Amino acid sequence: MTEVGEIEPWAQSGHSTRKLIETVLGVWPEHAKFLRASFNQRSADLLLTTETIVELLFKVAADQGRTIQSYADDYRYLCEQIVFPEEMFFRREGRYRLSTFADAAAQVYDNAPLMTRYMDGLFVSDALWFNHASAMNDFASHYLPTTKRGGRHLEIGPGHGMLLHLAAKHGAFGKLSAWDISETSIRHTRHVLDLLGQSDEVDLRMQDLYDSAARADFRGNFDTIVFSEVLEHLEEPLAAVEIIRDLLAPGGTVWINVPANGPAPDHLFLLHTPDEARRLVEHSGLTVTRTAGYPVAGATLERALRQELPISCVLVGVKDA
């Protein structure tokens, strides 16, 4: 319980972020301790990125005629009904529950009601979970400023479109592309970009990363590639990174975001440390130039490693010129 006159750690956040937190606490007051831990650690640039995420969430909600409370309800459902059981399994067994894409499709992806609440809850988590928001901020504040002006940029698996939005907002790329294997995901991403007035800037297409014939025309074609929260869903993660290496132009870079110790009902590939992620990327033939580990709210990286708590692992790999 906050004492009278005590300033909450999100007080310096933007208006939309404060409104989201107020709404979440309205449906889940017990979550205040977690949110205090999450916002106690936020820098000024992280708060700005958080506000950008929440502003997009508000625009999408308004376009859909939905209330922010409905997103808050889905966020609580995500935490308590979707992620928590997977965390308990991970603690008991030391592994993720599923190991094949077919099982994930049957139990998660083909369950439309579950997927809707799952994706909406994750949208909120990108703002409220320290590790998720920090990875987004790493892309916006650290990676984008280093990219080649006029370069050709690709995102594989754009999800809700947040990173594409940030890339387009950056305004320095000569061409923006995005690939996904799901027509539903493509429609969703296109709708978000339409809402933001950015759809004309992005070549958005259905493309299977593992389809060698379909991707043949794109070898060596991209100066930058984003691969965020995709590796953990794959049965063959090394093959995916090797394909990304082939898609990069000489000297091109890839920004990868993958969780360690991040159980979820559709996560298949388990990493325990950022160093394991680095070795995977290096084994693909890329040179890793930067790594970062963003632990779950309230934990230092050292404690997260020791206790196998969730860590968002960010890596930048470069293809030799």
Long-range contacts (C-beta under 8 A, 24 or more apart in sequence): 2-32, 8-36, 8-39, 9-36, 9-39, 9-40, 9-42, 10-35, 10-39, 12-47, 13-39, 13-42, 13-47, 13-50, 13-51, 14-47, 14-48, 14-50, 14-51, 14-54, 14-55, 15-51, 16-51, 16-54, 16-55, 16-57, 16-58, 17-47, 17-50, 17-51, 17-54, 17-127, 19-54, 19-68, 20-54, 20-57, 20-58, 20-68, 20-72, 20-124, 20-127, 20-128, 21-128, 23-68, 23-69, 23-71, 23-72, 24-72, 24-75, 24-76, 24-124, 24-128, 26-69, 26-72, 27-69, 27-72, 27-73, 27-76, 28-72, 28-75, 28-76, 31-76, 31-79, 34-297, 34-298, 35-128, 35-297, 37-130, 37-297, 37-298, 38-128, 38-129, 38-130, 38-133, 38-297, 38-298, 39-130, 40-298, 41-130, 41-297, 42-130, 42-133, 45-137, 45-140, 45-141, 46-133, 46-134, 46-137, 46-141, 49-133, 49-136, 49-137, 49-140, 49-141, 50-127, 50-133, 50-137, 52-140, 52-166, 53-126, 53-127, 53-133, 53-136, 53-162, 54-127, 56-160, 56-161, 56-162, 56-165, 56-192, 56-196, 57-123, 57-124, 57-127, 59-195, 59-196, 60-123, 60-160, 60-192, 60-195, 63-191, 63-195, 70-120, 71-120, 71-121, 71-123, 71-124, 72-124, 74-116, 74-117, 74-120, 74-121, 74-124, 75-120, 75-121, 75-124, 75-125, 75-128, 76-121, 77-117, 77-121, 78-117, 78-118, 78-120, 78-121, 78-122, 78-124, 78-125, 79-121, 82-114, 82-117, 82-118, 82-121, 82-264, 82-265, 83-263, 83-264, 86-263, 86-264, 86-265, 86-267, 87-263, 89-263, 90-261, 90-263, 95-270, 96-263, 96-267, 96-268, 96-269, 96-270, 97-263, 97-265, 98-265, 98-266, 98-267, 98-268, 99-235, 99-268, 100-235, 100-268, 101-233, 101-234, 101-235, 101-268, 104-233, 104-265, 104-266, 104-268, 107-265, 107-266, 108-265, 108-266, 109-266, 118-265, 119-159, 119-160, 122-160, 123-160, 126-160, 126-162, 129-296, 129-297, 130-294, 130-295, 130-296, 130-297, 130-298, 131-259, 131-294, 131-295, 131-296, 131-297, 131-310, 131-311, 131-312, 132-312, 134-294, 134-312, 135-228, 135-257, 135-294, 135-312, 135-314, 136-162, 136-163, 136-166, 138-257, 138-292, 138-294, 138-314, 139-163, 139-166, 139-226, 139-228, 139-255, 139-257, 139-314, 140-166, 142-290, 142-292, 143-255, 143-316, 144-170, 144-172, 146-253, 147-172, 147-173, 147-223, 147-224, 147-253, 148-223, 148-224, 150-174, 151-175, 151-222, 151-223, 151-224, 152-177, 152-221, 152-222, 152-223, 152-224, 152-249, 153-177, 153-222, 153-223, 153-224, 153-225, 153-226, 154-178, 154-179, 154-221, 154-222, 154-224, 154-225, 154-226, 154-247, 155-179, 155-225, 155-226, 155-227, 155-228, 156-180, 156-209, 156-225, 156-226, 156-227, 156-230, 156-244, 157-185, 157-227, 157-228, 157-229, 157-230, 158-185, 158-189, 158-204, 159-185, 159-189, 159-228, 159-229, 160-188, 160-189, 160-192, 161-188, 161-189, 161-192, 161-193, 163-226, 163-228, 164-189, 164-193, 164-198, 164-202, 165-192, 165-193, 165-196, 165-198, 167-226, 168-193, 168-196, 168-198, 168-201, 168-202, 169-198, 173-224, 175-203, 176-201, 176-202, 176-203, 177-202, 177-203, 177-204, 177-205, 177-222, 178-202, 178-203, 178-204, 178-205, 179-205, 179-206, 179-207, 179-209, 180-204, 180-206, 180-207, 181-206, 181-207, 181-208, 181-209, 182-206, 209-240, 209-243, 209-244, 210-236, 210-239, 210-240, 210-243, 215-243, 215-247, 218-247, 219-246, 219-247, 220-246, 220-247, 220-248, 220-249, 220-250, 221-247, 221-249, 222-247, 222-248, 222-249, 222-252, 223-248, 223-249, 223-251, 223-252, 223-253, 224-252, 224-253, 224-254, 224-255, 225-252, 225-253, 225-254, 225-255, 226-254, 226-255, 227-254, 227-255, 227-256, 227-257, 228-255, 228-256, 228-257, 229-257, 229-258, 229-259, 230-258, 231-256, 231-258, 231-269, 232-258, 232-259, 232-262, 232-264, 232-267, 232-268, 232-269, 232-270, 232-271, 233-266, 233-267, 233-268, 233-269, 234-268, 234-269, 235-268, 235-269, 237-269, 237-280, 238-280, 238-283, 238-284, 241-280, 241-281, 241-284, 241-286, 241-317, 242-284, 242-285, 244-284, 244-286, 245-284, 245-285, 245-286, 245-317, 245-319, 248-319, 249-319, 250-319, 250-320, 250-321, 251-318, 251-319, 251-320, 251-321, 252-318, 252-319, 253-289, 253-316, 253-317, 253-318, 253-319, 254-286, 254-316, 254-317, 254-318, 255-314, 255-315, 255-316, 256-281, 256-313, 256-314, 256-315, 256-316, 256-317, 257-312, 257-313, 257-314, 258-312, 258-313, 258-315, 259-310, 259-311, 259-312, 259-313, 260-293, 260-310, 260-311, 260-313, 261-304, 261-308, 261-309, 261-310, 261-311, 262-310, 262-311, 262-312, 271-313, 272-308, 273-305, 273-311, 273-313, 274-311, 274-313, 274-315, 277-313, 277-315, 278-315, 281-315, 281-317, 282-317, 284-317, 285-319, 286-317, 286-318, 286-319, 287-317, 287-318, 287-319, 287-320, 288-315, 288-316, 288-317, 289-316, 289-317, 289-318, 290-314, 290-315, 290-316, 291-315, 291-316
